[in-house]
Amino acid sequence: MVDVRRVDTKGMMKDFMMFPWTARIYENDPAWIPPLISDQKNLFDRKKGYFFEIGEAEFFLAYENSSLVGRITAHVNHLYENKYDNETGFFGFFEAVNDPEVAGALFDTASSWLKHKGKKIMNGPQSFSIYDSVGFEVEGAENIPSVGLFHFADYYKDFAEACGFVKCIDWHCFLVKRVNYTQHVPYLDEVKRGLLSSTDAIFKNLDMRDLTRRVKDVQYIFNAAWEGNWGHLPLTDKQTEMIFSEMKMFITPEFTVFAEKDGKTIGFILTLPDINPALRILNGRLYPWRILKFMREAKKTKRVRTVIMGVLPEYHGQHIDEIFYLKAIEQGLLSDIWESDCSLIVETNTKMIHALKPFTPELYKTYRIYERPIL
């Protein structure tokens, strides 16, 4: 019999964080990228974590015959409630051994907690919010995810569907493989002659000395630009700070571009080197000797990921997003980058998907958010 308990001690929280390792779920899975334990500690800390300013969460562990066999969170997001509805609650950080009974017990426990919060629908995984880790992989689970994305056991989607969850929405990852300059010269020249001449915006690379101001620009533009996108919630100050504290050491000025007009920043694109394969060296811990090996390996990456991009709504239709993509590709050619990952893009964002088409992207991974009624 599966016994699910609320996490209420430091020892249990440590067990919660370390479960993917101790349960050996990904021991022979080459696509798994171990998360940094220090990041998890900050995220789960009720005093430090950004989520606890905007929501409430409970953590649960599942046991069977005294052995730890699974984990899950149940949470409510007050920003979501204010913007969308009061009926939807969420689950996240789901991990479990390959046992349907364990999965069912975890889902039911999360559902019960949400029911006591007055919720009628359970949506997930969202760990914790729409701009954190979302979804189970329904396509491309065999592929290593790019920086900032995660991989999960391939049976999780089967557990969700067996437990009555249905598709809510899909988020796609598109991969532009090594650009052949000769093949794309006509398109690149067309962009230079046409799109660049059609706007009086000025494009500038990031000056790291100006990072603090630029972070504020990113937050402001992103919150405005993504309004209307499925599930969008504005990034809070603390959330933005946490995101950039994790990315800061990997930001490359040449791949971080801002558009300005009349002295006003109107758009940006932030592309990061794909450090995920190198992260496996760390195995979740920032030991000095591992960090040195990690840094050496990270420099070998031949892939980048466009993590976040935005253009203020009043400047839509001026081809600024296409110009951002052009500049990312041109920089990739100069930097000997073989692949560019554009993700996550929600399936309803047809404008952004259309903007990628000239680069013949490959849909290489899809994450699905599920939902089911709370009875």
Secondary structure in CASP SS format (residue, H / E / C, confidence):
PFRMAT SS
TARGET T0000
AUTHOR 0000-0000-0000
METHOD secondary structure of the structure
MODEL  1
M C 1.00
V E 1.00
D E 1.00
V E 1.00
R E 1.00
R E 1.00
V C 1.00
D C 1.00
T C 1.00
K H 1.00
G H 1.00
M H 1.00
M H 1.00
K H 1.00
D H 1.00
F H 1.00
M H 1.00
M H 1.00
F H 1.00
P H 1.00
W H 1.00
T H 1.00
A C 1.00
R C 1.00
I C 1.00
Y C 1.00
E C 1.00
N C 1.00
D C 1.00
P C 1.00
A C 1.00
W C 1.00
I C 1.00
P C 1.00
P C 1.00
L C 1.00
I H 1.00
S H 1.00
D H 1.00
Q H 1.00
K H 1.00
N H 1.00
L H 1.00
F H 1.00
D C 1.00
R C 1.00
K C 1.00
K C 1.00
G C 1.00
Y H 1.00
F H 1.00
F H 1.00
E H 1.00
I C 1.00
G E 1.00
E E 1.00
A E 1.00
E E 1.00
F E 1.00
F E 1.00
L E 1.00
A E 1.00
Y E 1.00
E E 1.00
N C 1.00
S C 1.00
S E 1.00
L E 1.00
V E 1.00
G E 1.00
R E 1.00
I E 1.00
T E 1.00
A E 1.00
H E 1.00
V E 1.00
N E 1.00
H H 1.00
L H 1.00
Y H 1.00
E H 1.00
N H 1.00
K H 1.00
Y C 1.00
D C 1.00
N C 1.00
E C 1.00
T E 1.00
G E 1.00
F E 1.00
F E 1.00
G E 1.00
F E 1.00
F E 1.00
E E 1.00
A E 1.00
V C 1.00
N C 1.00
D C 1.00
P H 1.00
E H 1.00
V H 1.00
A H 1.00
G H 1.00
A H 1.00
L H 1.00
F H 1.00
D H 1.00
T H 1.00
A H 1.00
S H 1.00
S H 1.00
W H 1.00
L H 1.00
K H 1.00
H H 1.00
K C 1.00
G C 1.00
K C 1.00
K C 1.00
I E 1.00
M E 1.00
N E 1.00
G E 1.00
P C 1.00
Q E 1.00
S E 1.00
F C 1.00
S C 1.00
I C 1.00
Y C 1.00
D C 1.00
S E 1.00
V E 1.00
G C 1.00
F E 1.00
E E 1.00
V E 1.00
E E 1.00
G C 1.00
A C 1.00
E C 1.00
N C 1.00
I C 1.00
P C 1.00
S C 1.00
V C 1.00
G C 1.00
L C 1.00
F C 1.00
H C 1.00
F C 1.00
A C 1.00
D C 1.00
Y C 1.00
Y H 1.00
K H 1.00
D H 1.00
F H 1.00
A H 1.00
E H 1.00
A H 1.00
C C 1.00
G C 1.00
F C 1.00
V E 1.00
K E 1.00
C E 1.00
I E 1.00
D E 1.00
W E 1.00
H E 1.00
C E 1.00
F E 1.00
L E 1.00
V E 1.00
K C 1.00
R C 1.00
V C 1.00
N C 1.00
Y H 1.00
T H 1.00
Q H 1.00
H H 1.00
V H 1.00
P H 1.00
Y H 1.00
L H 1.00
D H 1.00
E H 1.00
V H 1.00
K H 1.00
R H 1.00
G H 1.00
L H 1.00
L H 1.00
S H 1.00
S H 1.00
T C 1.00
D C 1.00
A C 1.00
I E 1.00
F E 1.00
K E 1.00
N E 1.00
L C 1.00
D C 1.00
M H 1.00
R H 1.00
D H 1.00
L H 1.00
T H 1.00
R H 1.00
R H 1.00
V H 1.00
K H 1.00
D H 1.00
V H 1.00
Q H 1.00
Y H 1.00
I H 1.00
F H 1.00
N H 1.00
A H 1.00
A H 1.00
W C 1.00
E C 1.00
G C 1.00
N C 1.00
W C 1.00
G C 1.00
H C 1.00
L C 1.00
P C 1.00
L C 1.00
T C 1.00
D H 1.00
K H 1.00
Q H 1.00
T H 1.00
E H 1.00
M H 1.00
I H 1.00
F H 1.00
S H 1.00
E H 1.00
M H 1.00
K H 1.00
M H 1.00
F H 1.00
I C 1.00
T C 1.00
P H 1.00
E H 1.00
F H 1.00
T E 1.00
V E 1.00
F E 1.00
A E 1.00
E E 1.00
K E 1.00
D C 1.00
G C 1.00
K E 1.00
T E 1.00
I E 1.00
G E 1.00
F E 1.00
I E 1.00
L E 1.00
T E 1.00
L E 1.00
P E 1.00
D C 1.00
I C 1.00
N H 1.00
P H 1.00
A H 1.00
L H 1.00
R H 1.00
I H 1.00
L H 1.00
N C 1.00
G C 1.00
R C 1.00
L C 1.00
Y C 1.00
P H 1.00
W H 1.00
R H 1.00
I H 1.00
L H 1.00
K H 1.00
F H 1.00
M H 1.00
R H 1.00
E H 1.00
A H 1.00
K C 1.00
K C 1.00
T C 1.00
K C 1.00
R E 1.00
V E 1.00
R E 1.00
T E 1.00
V E 1.00
I E 1.00
M E 1.00
G E 1.00
V E 1.00
L C 1.00
P H 1.00
E H 1.00
Y H 1.00
H C 1.00
G C 1.00
Q C 1.00
H C 1.00
I H 1.00
D H 1.00
E H 1.00
I H 1.00
F H 1.00
Y H 1.00
L H 1.00
K H 1.00
A H 1.00
I H 1.00
E H 1.00
Q H 1.00
G H 1.00
L H 1.00
L H 1.00
S C 1.00
D C 1.00
I C 1.00
W C 1.00
E E 1.00
S E 1.00
D E 1.00
C E 1.00
S E 1.00
L E 1.00
I E 1.00
V E 1.00
E C 1.00
T C 1.00
N C 1.00
T H 1.00
K H 1.00
M H 1.00
I H 1.00
H H 1.00
A H 1.00
L H 1.00
K H 1.00
P H 1.00
F H 1.00
T C 1.00
P C 1.00
E E 1.00
L E 1.00
Y E 1.00
K E 1.00
T E 1.00
Y E 1.00
R E 1.00
I E 1.00
Y E 1.00
E E 1.00
R E 1.00
P E 1.00
I C 1.00
L C 1.00
END
